[in-house]
């Protein structure tokens, strides 16, 4: 069985449970995805399943891509991603998977690209404390010294101002509240990374 699925973040809403308690949920338009290739340890060195998501017109793909989808027997897709699996013997090329992979109560991990926030200072980007906000201090929000005296250089990994956001983020500890098979929707308790409309990867949490 495929361990995950691809989808797009729709946004947030809320639903009510049987006792009348309101539950805020994130909505994901997930699947269906189609298996386009199966990676085997004998040939590729690892075991994985490549899937495609979101239909794409044939005029928007090049010849190598056209051959790849033709050999798989599926229509061209906009996105191709891999899911590592221990055993892919039960999965065949061209097979499709939908939100039926998940059930209410399942624990999942959602990965996506976080919102880009442009250039940010150290206090916003790394939660620096800042300097004293009194007279005589001219470095209220500045990072001050950035290098060591001896090496006369800045060590790798030094925290400071720079580009913030627009990076891959994985949010764990999420729980599926409801599954709408007809509309291919997953209602997830908790927030997921990225802006509405962004591509997300939904995987079952191995920790349970």
C-alpha positions in Angstrom: 0.0 0.0 0.0 1.2 3.5 -0.8 2.3 5.3 2.4 1.2 8.8 1.2 -0.5 11.0 -1.3 -0.1 14.4 -3.0 -2.6 17.2 -2.8 -3.1 21.0 -2.7 -3.9 23.0 0.4 -7.3 24.6 0.1 -7.5 26.6 3.3 -9.1 26.3 6.8 -12.6 25.9 8.0 -14.4 24.4 11.0 -16.7 21.5 11.6 -18.8 20.3 14.6 -18.4 16.9 16.2 -21.3 14.7 17.6 -21.2 16.6 20.9 -21.4 20.0 19.3 -17.8 21.0 19.8 -16.3 23.1 17.0 -13.1 21.7 15.5 -10.9 23.9 13.3 -9.5 21.9 10.4 -7.3 22.4 7.4 -8.7 21.2 4.1 -6.5 19.3 1.6 -7.6 18.5 -2.0 -5.7 15.2 -2.3 -5.3 12.8 -5.2 -6.0 10.9 -7.1 -2.4 10.0 -7.9 -1.2 7.5 -10.5 1.8 5.2 -10.3 4.2 6.1 -13.1 7.3 4.1 -12.1 8.4 1.5 -9.5 12.0 1.7 -8.3 13.6 -1.7 -7.4 16.7 -2.3 -5.3 18.2 -4.6 -8.0 18.1 -1.9 -10.7 17.9 1.5 -8.8 19.5 0.6 -5.5 16.4 1.4 -3.4 12.7 0.6 -3.3 10.3 3.4 -4.0 7.1 4.2 -5.9 6.9 7.3 -8.2 3.5 8.8 -8.5 2.0 11.6 -10.6 -0.5 14.2 -9.6 -2.7 16.8 -11.3 -3.4 16.3 -15.0 -1.4 18.3 -17.6 -2.0 18.8 -21.3 0.3 16.8 -23.6 1.4 20.0 -25.4 3.1 21.1 -22.1 5.5 18.2 -21.8 8.7 17.4 -23.7 9.6 14.2 -25.6 11.3 12.4 -22.7 8.4 13.1 -20.4 6.0 11.9 -23.1 7.8 8.6 -23.4 7.9 8.2 -19.6 4.1 8.6 -19.3 3.4 6.5 -22.4 5.4 3.6 -20.9 3.5 3.9 -17.7 0.2 4.0 -19.5 -1.0 7.1 -17.7 -1.9 10.6 -18.8 0.7 13.4 -18.3 0.8 14.9 -14.8 2.1 18.2 -13.5 4.0 16.8 -10.5 6.1 13.6 -10.0 7.1 12.5 -6.5 8.5 9.4 -4.9 7.5 7.5 -1.8 9.9 5.1 -0.2 8.4 1.7 0.5 9.7 -1.5 2.0 7.9 -3.7 -0.5 6.3 -2.6 -3.8 5.2 -6.1 -4.9 1.5 -5.3 -4.4 1.7 -2.0 -6.4 1.6 -2.0 -10.2 2.4 0.8 -12.8 -0.7 2.7 -13.8 -2.5 2.0 -10.5 -4.3 4.9 -8.9 -4.7 5.9 -5.3 -7.1 8.3 -3.6 -8.0 9.6 -0.2 -9.3 6.2 0.6 -5.8 5.5 1.8 -6.6 7.3 5.0 -9.3 7.0 7.7 -10.6 9.4 10.4 -8.3 9.2 13.4 -5.1 8.5 11.4 -1.9 10.3 12.4 -0.2 12.0 9.5 2.8 14.2 8.5 2.2 17.0 6.0 5.2 18.5 4.1 5.1 21.6 1.9 6.8 24.8 1.1 6.4 27.5 3.7 5.3 31.0 2.9 8.1 33.3 1.8 8.6 36.3 4.0 11.5 38.1 2.2 14.5 39.6 4.0 14.1 39.6 7.8 16.2 40.7 10.7 17.6 38.4 13.4 14.9 39.1 15.9 12.1 38.1 13.6 14.0 35.3 11.9 15.7 33.6 14.9 13.8 35.2 17.8 16.8 37.1 19.1 16.2 38.9 22.4 17.5 42.3 21.3 19.5 45.0 23.2 18.4 47.3 25.9 15.8 49.9 24.7 17.3 52.9 26.6 19.4 55.9 25.9 23.0 55.2 25.0 22.3 51.9 23.2 22.4 52.2 19.4 22.0 48.5 18.6 18.4 47.8 19.7 17.6 45.3 17.0 21.0 44.8 15.3 23.0 41.5 15.7 26.2 43.3 16.6 29.4 41.2 16.3 29.2 38.3 13.8 32.8 36.8 13.8 35.4 35.5 16.1 38.6 37.5 16.7 41.0 34.7 16.2 39.9 33.0 12.9 38.9 36.4 11.5 36.0 34.9 9.7 32.3 34.0 10.2 31.7 30.4 11.0 29.2 28.4 8.9 25.7 28.2 10.3 25.9 31.6 12.0 22.4 33.0 12.6 21.7 36.4 11.4 19.5 38.5 9.1 18.6 37.0 5.7 15.9 35.4 3.6 13.1 33.9 5.7 10.6 31.3 4.7 10.1 29.6 1.3 11.6 26.3 2.5 10.4 22.8 2.9 8.7 22.2 6.2 7.2 19.0 7.6 4.4 19.3 10.2 3.9 16.2 12.3 1.4 15.3 15.0 -1.6 16.0 12.8 -4.8 14.0 12.9 -7.4 13.3 10.2 -10.8 14.3 11.3 -12.9 13.4 8.2 -12.4 12.0 4.7 -14.6 13.0 1.8 -14.1 10.3 -0.9 -16.5 11.9 -3.5 -14.7 15.3 -3.4 -11.2 14.0 -2.7 -10.9 16.0 0.5 -9.0 15.5 3.7 -10.0 17.4 6.8 -7.0 17.7 9.1 -6.9 18.9 12.7 -4.1 21.4 12.9 -2.2 23.8 10.6 -0.2 22.7 7.6 2.6 24.5 5.9 2.3 26.7 2.8 -0.2 29.1 1.3 -3.6 28.1 -0.1 -3.1 26.4 -3.4 0.3 25.1 -2.6 1.4 21.5 -3.2 1.6 19.3 -0.1 2.7 15.8 0.6 0.6 13.8 3.0 2.2 10.7 4.6 1.1 8.4 7.3 3.0 9.0 10.6 5.2 6.0 11.4 5.1 6.9 15.0 1.4 6.3 15.0 
